[in-house]
Amino acid sequence: MKKPARLSENIYLIDDFDLSMTERTGTYVLLEEKITLIETSASPSIPYILEGLEALGVTPADIAYIIVTHIHLDHAGGAGLLLEHCPHAKVIVHPKGARHLADPSRLIAGAKAVYGEKFTELFDPILEIPEDRIIIKGDGDTLAIGEKLTLQFFDTPGHANHHFSIHHQATNGIFSGDTAGIYYPQIHREGIEFYLPSTSPNQFDPEKMLQSITKYKELGIERIYFGHYGMSENPAEAFQQVEYWLGIFLAEAKQVVSTCAGTAHQVEAVTNRLFDKIKDYLTNQGLADNHPIFELLYLDINVSSMGLVHYLEKDSGGSR
């Protein structure tokens, strides 16, 4: 198995092998007096989380809190299953996400609509979480997990309305979920630092995303702990790239939606246009054009294209 990565004195990162891919989605382990996990990925990742905890000498009964930044299934889909292994843990969630953890029927229906016959392989099972094991944290709320460490929660929509971020005061870092985009350590190791926005459906809002990033800047954070994937100690570069690519994402999507009919055709066209631009950018930076990262990038861009098209169709319909 892959050993958890040590990021600081008491923060470790478990690779969840989401979608059977390494360095796709991670679970953070905070080894404080009240041991806390941040993100669970989907249910097929739970065995990897349990193995990672064992490698750290942590038993599931030791877990006090499981925090999910938002309720998308690649961040929270496995929370119910993990909770069955953690008898003393409570799940902490955004106020707008709590009811969907207690009754995940709409999450399941939405995932089946997007992923079709792949749903079972990717996400099953999605289990209900008893309401008495759910804790809601709103903007500015705090959680003491150690004598010297209190986490603070901030409402950070843009990727989703049910999204908060968690400020870790000891490292001045933010657990950003998907609000600050996606980090690709696979190519950073080759000398290319690269970040993209995550604009997946169906609550993507570019104005809110930029406002949330401004909130991060105002906090003066020094680290970002991404849901996908790992830690960056260069927040300024991450913000600049996400803002830059967000503008390109919107411009390309607007051009497609204005000239191409049919949602499926629009998503395919946006995906291909963005993928070509990003591949050209990376190969011009010196990345081999057959690098395996392009498989993951295509997947991420395709999901983001769905969100872009949905946002623009919603906007043109006057319902935004």
Secondary structure, DSSP 8 states (H G I E B T S, - for coil): ----EEEETTEEEEE--GGG-TTSSEEEEE-SSSEEEE----GGGHHHHHHHHHHTT--GGGEEEEE-SS-SHHHHTTHHHHHHH-TT-EEEE-TTTHHHHH-THHHHHHHHHHHGGGHHHHH-------GGGEEE--TT-EEEEETTEEEEEEE--SS-TT-EEEEETTTTEEEEETTT-EE-HHHHTTT---EE----SSS--HHHHHHHHHHHHHHT-SEEEETTTEEES-HHHHHHHHHHHHHHHHHHHHHHHHH--SHHHHHHHHHHHHHHHHHHHHHHTT--TT-THHHHHHHHHHHHHHHHHHHHHHHHTT--
